[in-house]
Amino acid sequence: MRTYLLLLLCATLYGSNFIFGSLLLQEFPAIHLSAYRLAVSSVFLIGYLILSRRMIRLTSGDIIYLIPLALIGMLLHQVSFFTGLQTIDATTASLILSLSPIVTALLARLFLKEPFTLRMVVGSLVALIGVFFVVSQGRGLHVSLTTGMGIMFICMLAFSGSTILMRKLTEKMDALGATAYSTLLGCMLVFPVAAWREPHEQSSHSLGWWVLLIGSALLIQGLCAIIWNNQIRKVGAAKASVFLNLQPFVAMLLGYFMLGTPVTFTQVGGSTLIVCGVVLSTLQRLPKNSSYNKQLRINEG
């Protein structure tokens, strides 16, 4: 129960990230916001590694995966996330990103040779129908890569790609170390891009905005990373990923109460289809007499 409650906490905080991001974009430019948040989370994660004495020496094999992970999972993902949030609401953004478990499964089939079952195919189609309703709003589907929705699709693809790279990297090193080092490297990559694309960023922001920025970075990109990595080893990635399906509902509720974003019937219907499709695709049934369940009962006993 403790593990499930912690995973529920992470899913709730991940869903609130869309709302906090929308609020912070009222004060900070998108790329600078990405850089500041990565800087805060880097200091937190590296500090945690040092205090827990889990720092390791990187090998050339680690760096081969760390560099593309930082480029795709940190630079491209973070920049496209906040850039996309500038032009679309948090609810729509969260619904587009909720496709990431299915896209990750497709990429895992292509690059990791993991199985892609009939249930995954059906679930993917259901989720895609849901996304069509949310994105088209009943007016037909016209998505450009230069619009907020198109940029958020790029963000979703970047997140899915980084998940595959993280899986390969964690075959060689600890998941927490991989997260900390890739976050630090991503921070080093984002700052030059921010200085180039947004050279006129003001530094005189009020204390309240800095508290919100630092607090959200520590909770969502720092503490949640540690909790998620620890708990996912107890229940497995398949069960843990189901909790991520709560993100659109969290973003929808918080967006309504905190930002005044209206909730449409199309969004409700589309989100229901998306969540059902993702659950159908990712939820796996274990045999009743499997060795995993036997060991789980022993551990719980």
C-alpha positions in Angstrom: 0.0 0.0 0.0 2.9 2.4 0.8 4.4 1.8 -2.6 1.1 2.5 -4.4 0.5 5.6 -2.4 4.0 6.9 -3.3 3.4 6.1 -7.0 0.0 7.9 -6.8 1.8 10.9 -5.3 4.3 11.0 -8.2 1.5 10.7 -10.8 -0.3 13.6 -9.1 2.8 15.8 -9.1 3.6 14.9 -12.7 0.1 16.0 -13.7 0.5 19.2 -11.7 3.7 20.0 -13.7 1.5 21.2 -16.6 -0.2 23.7 -14.4 3.0 24.9 -12.7 4.6 25.2 -16.1 1.7 27.3 -17.4 1.9 29.6 -14.4 5.7 30.0 -14.6 5.5 30.8 -18.3 3.7 34.0 -17.3 7.0 35.3 -15.8 9.9 33.3 -17.4 10.8 32.8 -21.1 10.3 29.1 -22.1 13.9 28.1 -22.7 15.2 30.0 -19.7 12.6 28.3 -17.6 13.8 24.9 -18.8 17.4 25.8 -17.9 16.5 27.1 -14.4 14.5 24.0 -13.6 17.2 21.7 -14.9 19.8 23.5 -12.8 17.8 23.1 -9.6 17.1 19.5 -10.2 20.7 18.8 -11.2 22.0 20.3 -7.9 19.5 18.2 -6.0 20.1 14.9 -7.7 23.9 15.2 -7.7 23.8 16.3 -4.1 21.7 13.3 -3.3 24.2 11.0 -5.0 27.1 12.5 -3.1 25.4 12.3 0.3 24.2 8.7 -0.3 27.7 7.8 -1.6 26.4 6.5 -4.9 28.6 8.5 -7.2 30.2 6.3 -9.9 32.9 6.7 -12.5 31.5 7.0 -16.0 32.8 4.8 -18.7 32.9 5.4 -22.5 30.0 3.0 -22.9 27.9 5.1 -20.4 28.7 8.3 -22.2 27.6 6.9 -25.6 24.1 6.7 -24.2 24.3 9.7 -21.9 24.9 12.2 -24.6 21.8 11.3 -26.8 19.8 10.9 -23.6 20.7 14.4 -22.6 20.0 15.8 -26.1 16.6 14.1 -26.5 15.4 13.6 -23.0 16.5 16.9 -21.5 17.2 19.5 -24.2 14.5 18.6 -26.8 12.0 17.3 -24.3 12.2 20.2 -21.8 12.4 23.0 -24.4 9.5 21.6 -26.4 7.5 21.1 -23.3 7.6 24.7 -22.1 7.5 26.1 -25.7 4.4 24.1 -26.4 2.7 25.2 -23.2 3.0 28.8 -24.4 0.2 28.3 -27.0 -2.0 25.4 -25.7 -3.7 24.8 -22.4 -2.3 22.4 -19.8 -5.2 19.9 -20.3 -4.6 19.4 -24.0 -0.9 19.2 -23.5 -1.3 16.4 -20.8 -3.6 14.5 -23.1 -1.1 14.5 -26.0 1.7 13.4 -23.7 -0.5 10.6 -22.3 0.3 8.8 -25.6 3.9 8.3 -24.5 3.4 4.8 -22.9 2.1 3.5 -26.3 4.7 5.2 -28.4 7.4 3.9 -26.0 6.0 0.3 -26.5 6.3 0.8 -30.3 9.8 2.0 -30.0 10.7 -0.8 -27.6 9.4 -3.2 -30.3 11.6 -1.6 -33.0 14.8 -1.1 -31.0 14.7 -3.5 -28.0 12.7 -6.3 -29.7 10.1 -6.3 -27.0 6.8 -8.0 -27.9 3.9 -5.8 -29.1 0.7 -7.8 -28.5 -2.8 -7.6 -30.0 -3.9 -5.9 -26.8 -1.4 -3.2 -27.5 -2.6 -2.7 -31.0 -6.2 -2.4 -30.0 -5.3 -0.1 -27.1 -3.2 2.1 -29.4 -6.1 2.6 -31.8 -8.5 3.5 -29.0 -6.0 6.0 -27.6 -5.4 7.5 -31.0 -9.1 8.0 -31.6 -9.2 9.8 -28.2 -6.3 12.1 -29.2 -8.1 12.8 -32.5 -11.2 14.1 -30.7 -9.1 16.2 -28.3 -6.8 17.7 -30.9 -9.4 18.2 -33.7 -12.2 19.6 -31.4 -14.6 18.3 -34.1 -13.2 20.6 -36.8 -10.9 18.1 -38.5 -7.2 17.3 -37.8 -4.7 20.0 -38.8 -1.5 19.7 -36.8 1.6 21.7 -37.7 5.0 21.0 -36.1 5.3 24.8 -35.6 2.0 25.0 -33.5 1.7 24.3 -29.8 0.1 20.9 -30.5 2.7 20.0 -33.0 5.5 21.0 -30.6 3.8 19.0 -27.8 3.8 15.9 -30.1 7.6 16.4 -30.5 7.8 16.6 -26.7 5.9 13.3 -26.4 8.2 11.6 -29.0 11.3 13.0 -27.2 10.1 11.6 -23.9 9.4 8.2 -25.4 12.8 8.1 -27.1 14.5 9.1 -23.9 12.8 6.2 -22.1 14.3 3.7 -24.6 17.7 5.3 -24.1 17.3 5.2 -20.3 16.4 1.5 -20.5 19.6 0.8 -22.4 21.7 3.0 -20.0 20.3 1.3 -16.9 21.6 -2.0 -18.1 25.1 -0.5 -17.4 24.5 1.8 -14.4 22.0 2.7 -11.6 18.8 4.4 -12.7 19.2 7.2 -10.3 22.8 7.9 -11.4 21.7 7.8 -15.0 18.9 10.4 -14.2 21.3 12.6 -12.3 24.1 12.7 -14.9 21.7 13.1 -17.9 20.0 16.0 -16.1 23.3 17.7 -15.3 24.5 17.3 -18.9 21.1 18.5 -20.2 21.3 21.6 -18.0 24.7 22.3 -19.6 23.2 22.0 -23.0 20.1 24.1 -22.4 21.8 27.2 -21.0 23.7 28.1 -24.2 20.5 27.6 -26.2 18.6 29.9 -23.8 21.2 32.6 -24.1 21.1 32.3 -27.9 17.4 32.2 -28.4 16.3 34.4 -25.6 19.1 36.9 -25.0 17.0 39.6 -23.3 15.8 37.6 -20.3 15.4 39.8 -17.2 16.9 38.6 -13.9 14.7 40.7 -11.5 11.9 38.3 -10.9 9.9 38.4 -7.6 10.7 36.0 -4.8 7.4 34.3 -5.1 8.1 33.2 -8.7 11.5 31.9 -7.7 10.0 29.9 -4.9 7.4 28.4 -7.2 10.2 27.5 -9.8 12.6 26.0 -7.3 9.9 24.2 -5.3 8.3 22.6 -8.4 11.7 21.6 -9.8 12.7 20.0 -6.5 9.4 18.1 -6.1 8.7 17.1 -9.7 12.1 16.7 -11.3 14.1 15.9 -8.1 12.2 14.1 -5.4 9.8 12.4 -7.8 12.7 11.0 -9.7 14.1 9.4 -6.6 10.8 8.0 -5.4 9.8 6.7 -8.8 13.1 4.9 -9.4 12.9 3.3 -6.0 9.3 2.2 -6.2 9.4 1.0 -9.8 11.8 -1.7 -8.7 9.2 -3.1 -6.3 6.2 -3.3 -8.5 7.7 -3.3 -12.0 7.5 -0.9 -14.9 4.2 -2.2 -16.2 2.2 -1.6 -13.0 3.9 1.7 -12.3 3.1 3.1 -15.8 -0.6 2.6 -15.1 -0.4 5.4 -12.5 0.8 7.8 -15.1 -2.6 7.6 -16.8 -3.9 9.8 -14.0 -1.9 12.8 -15.3 -4.6 14.1 -17.7 -7.2 14.1 -15.0 -5.0 15.9 -12.6 -4.1 18.5 -15.2 -7.7 18.9 -16.1 -8.9 19.4 -12.5 -6.1 21.7 -11.5 -6.3 23.6 -14.7 -10.0 24.2 -14.1 -9.6 25.3 -10.4 -6.3 27.2 -10.6 -6.2 28.6 -14.2 -9.9 28.7 -15.0 -9.4 26.5 -18.1 -12.8 25.3 -19.2 -13.3 21.5 -19.5 -15.2 20.5 -22.7 -17.2 17.4 -23.3 -14.7 16.6 -26.2 -11.8 16.7 -23.7 -13.6 14.5 -21.2 -14.6 12.0 -23.9 -11.2 12.0 -25.5 -9.4 11.7 -22.2 -11.5 8.7 -21.3 -10.6 7.0 -24.6 -6.9 7.8 -24.2 -6.7 6.5 -20.6 -8.7 3.3 -21.6 -6.4 2.7 -24.5 -3.2 3.2 -22.5 -4.4 1.0 -19.7 -5.4 -1.7 -22.2 -2.0 -1.4 -23.9 0.2 -1.3 -20.8 -1.7 -3.4 -18.2 -0.3 -6.9 -18.2 -1.9 -9.9 -16.5 0.5 -12.3 -14.7 -0.3 -16.0 -14.4 -1.8 -16.9 -11.1 0.9 -19.4 -10.3 3.8 -17.5 -11.7 7.1 -17.5 -9.8 6.8 -13.7 -9.7 3.5 -13.8 -7.8 4.8 -16.5 -5.5 7.8 -14.3 -4.6 5.5 -11.3 -4.2 3.3 -13.1 -1.7 6.4 -14.2 0.2 7.7 -10.6 0.3 4.3 -9.3 1.4 4.0 -12.0 4.0 
